[in-house]
């Protein structure tokens, strides 16, 4: 049960990538945990509807201090990028393997994982404890049709992107980020 809040984002600022069922945190985490292990599954924060219904709280099972990638010193950014690169590379290899399968469920899982690797910008990368966690996965900024590969470009460029697109979070996590909201229901 994810209970540490990473951040809150306004849903009107983003639009989904792919069909609604491809953004199921439960589905993604079950595939990743089964195929690659718990560290890969924990890469994706769990979206929960905030009480106001107009925003999402992003929660994680990870324990430790929550820090936005953009707030880290350069050496800590490099260490986090290294872990993120390794996990994303493993997930891409899994996507390729699942896409090569004859099974419809495997191809569905590959598509869901591929959509999850779409994030609007580097402001979606956080460190919780010493581990990378992504928020706003499976989303792009409203009206932006060119987010495919944003995460790959971010990692290849050493974590530098246009600073205009660095802050999707509405507010920082509380000092003690505990709590749980109702599950998010996505429309297809």
C-alpha positions in Angstrom: 0.0 0.0 0.0 1.6 3.2 -1.2 1.4 5.9 1.5 4.2 8.4 1.1 3.1 11.4 -1.0 5.6 12.6 -3.5 3.6 15.6 -5.0 0.3 16.7 -6.3 -0.4 17.6 -10.0 -3.4 19.3 -11.5 -5.2 17.0 -13.9 -6.2 19.7 -16.3 -2.6 20.4 -17.1 -2.1 16.9 -18.6 -3.7 14.5 -21.0 -3.3 10.7 -21.1 -1.1 8.9 -23.5 -2.8 5.7 -24.7 -6.0 4.0 -23.5 -7.2 4.2 -19.9 -6.3 0.6 -19.0 -2.7 1.3 -20.0 -2.4 3.6 -17.0 -3.3 1.1 -14.3 -0.6 1.3 -11.7 -1.7 -2.0 -10.3 -1.3 -3.7 -13.7 2.1 -2.1 -14.4 3.4 -2.9 -11.0 2.3 -6.5 -11.2 4.0 -7.0 -14.6 7.2 -5.3 -13.5 7.4 -7.1 -10.2 6.8 -10.5 -11.9 9.2 -9.9 -14.7 11.9 -7.6 -13.3 11.4 -7.3 -9.5 10.2 -4.8 -6.9 12.8 -2.1 -7.6 11.5 -1.8 -11.2 7.9 -1.8 -10.0 8.5 0.9 -7.5 9.8 3.2 -10.3 6.2 4.3 -11.0 4.4 6.3 -8.3 0.7 5.4 -7.8 -1.8 8.1 -8.8 -4.7 8.7 -6.4 -7.5 11.2 -6.8 -7.1 14.1 -4.5 -10.1 15.2 -2.4 -10.8 18.2 -4.7 -11.2 15.9 -7.7 -9.1 18.2 -9.9 -5.7 16.9 -9.0 -3.7 13.7 -8.5 -1.6 12.8 -5.5 1.3 10.7 -6.5 2.2 8.1 -3.8 5.0 5.6 -3.3 5.8 2.6 -1.1 9.4 3.8 -0.9 10.4 5.3 2.4 12.8 8.2 2.8 13.2 11.8 2.0 11.4 13.0 -1.2 13.5 15.3 -3.4 12.8 16.6 -6.9 15.5 15.8 -9.4 15.8 19.5 -10.2 16.6 20.2 -6.6 19.5 17.8 -6.3 23.2 18.7 -6.5 24.9 17.6 -9.8 26.6 14.6 -8.3 23.4 13.3 -6.8 21.6 13.9 -10.1 24.2 11.8 -11.9 23.8 8.9 -9.4 20.0 9.1 -9.7 20.2 9.2 -13.6 22.4 6.1 -13.5 19.8 4.1 -11.5 17.0 5.5 -13.7 18.9 4.6 -16.9 19.4 1.0 -15.7 15.8 0.5 -14.8 14.4 2.1 -18.0 16.8 0.1 -20.1 15.6 -3.1 -18.4 12.0 -2.1 -19.0 12.7 -1.3 -22.7 14.2 -4.8 -23.1 11.1 -6.3 -21.5 8.9 -4.2 -23.8 10.8 -5.6 -26.8 10.5 -9.2 -25.5 6.8 -8.8 -24.8 6.2 -7.2 -28.2 7.9 -10.3 -29.8 5.4 -12.6 -28.2 2.3 -14.1 -29.9 0.1 -13.4 -26.9 -2.3 -10.5 -26.8 -1.8 -10.0 -23.1 1.9 -9.7 -23.5 1.5 -7.1 -26.3 -1.0 -5.2 -24.1 1.6 -5.2 -21.3 4.3 -4.0 -23.7 2.0 -1.1 -24.8 1.2 -0.2 -21.2 4.9 -0.1 -20.3 5.8 1.9 -23.3 3.1 4.5 -22.5 4.2 4.6 -18.9 7.7 5.6 -20.0 6.2 8.8 -21.5 6.5 11.7 -19.0 5.9 15.4 -19.7 9.4 16.5 -18.6 12.2 16.1 -16.1 10.1 17.6 -13.3 8.4 14.2 -13.2 11.6 12.6 -11.8 12.0 12.3 -8.0 14.3 10.6 -5.6 12.8 8.9 -2.6 15.5 7.7 -0.3 18.1 6.9 -2.8 15.8 5.5 -5.5 14.2 7.1 -8.6 10.4 7.4 -8.8 8.4 8.8 -11.7 5.2 10.8 -11.4 2.9 11.8 -14.3 3.9 8.7 -16.1 1.6 7.9 -19.1 0.7 11.6 -19.4 1.8 14.6 -21.5 1.2 18.3 -21.1 -2.2 19.2 -22.6 -1.8 20.1 -26.2 1.7 18.7 -26.5 1.9 15.9 -29.0 5.6 15.6 -29.0 6.4 13.8 -25.7 7.4 10.5 -27.1 10.9 9.9 -25.9 11.0 12.7 -23.4 12.5 10.4 -20.7 15.1 9.0 -23.1 16.2 12.5 -24.2 16.4 13.6 -20.6 18.6 10.8 -19.7 20.8 11.0 -22.8 21.3 14.8 -22.3 22.5 14.3 -18.8 19.3 15.5 -17.3 19.1 18.8 -19.0 16.0 20.0 -20.7 14.3 23.3 -21.5 13.8 24.9 -18.1 10.4 26.1 -19.1 9.0 22.6 -18.8 10.5 21.6 -15.4 7.7 22.0 -12.9 4.6 19.9 -13.1 4.0 19.6 -9.4 1.4 21.9 -7.8 2.8 21.7 -4.3 5.7 19.9 -2.5 5.0 16.9 -0.3 4.1 17.5 3.3 6.8 16.9 6.0 5.1 13.7 6.8 3.6 12.4 3.6 1.1 9.9 4.8 -2.4 9.3 3.8 -4.5 7.7 1.1 -7.2 9.0 -1.2 -9.8 7.2 -3.3 -8.4 5.3 -6.3 -8.2 7.1 -9.6 -10.7 6.1 -12.3 -9.5 6.9 -15.8 -11.7 7.3 -18.7 -10.8 5.4 -21.9 
